[in-house]
Amino acid sequence: MLKNDIKTVSAFAPATSANMIIGFDILGFALDAVGDEVTLTKRSDGQIIIEHIECDEELPLGSNKNTASIVIQKICTDLGIKCGFSLEIKKGIALGSGMGGSAASAVAALVAFNYFLQKPLSNEQLAYYALFGEELASGHKHADNIVPSIYG
């Protein structure tokens, strides 16, 4: 299921705006100059660990409290993947800015994860898993920032 020759992958996911006039939470677009980057490194112990978060504000390092790590835990469980991953997160989106920072972290983690797969998931499948990050961040599974971050 996983490629054996890849150990580390980094991915960028852009910030988004999904609050456009009458399209509020329906229409969204990506901002190519701002976003989050997540680096995943394969582990042999089955754990999902956040090693470092580069951010001006404090974010939780607990793997069950961060949108990037929670989506990796979910996808590994669903796909029966036994290896673990270390995460390094570079937050380029200010917290609470309304620019989809929680979605971007989840999407970047999933895009990086997808490169490890012998048969990559579709964008629709990535969006499904990113919903679990949004549920953690806001209490609801909503794709208003996920979809523009994935599709650009």
FENWOKA-V363874 format. One record per helix or strand of 3 or more residues. SS is the DSSP state (A for helix, B for strand). FROM is the first residue (numbers start at 1). TO is the last residue. If there is no record, write none. Layout:
ss:SS from:FROM to:TO
ss:SS from:FROM to:TO
This chain:
ss:B from:8 to:17
ss:A from:21 to:23
ss:B from:29 to:43
ss:B from:48 to:54
ss:A from:67 to:79
ss:B from:84 to:90
ss:A from:101 to:116
ss:A from:123 to:138
ss:A from:146 to:151
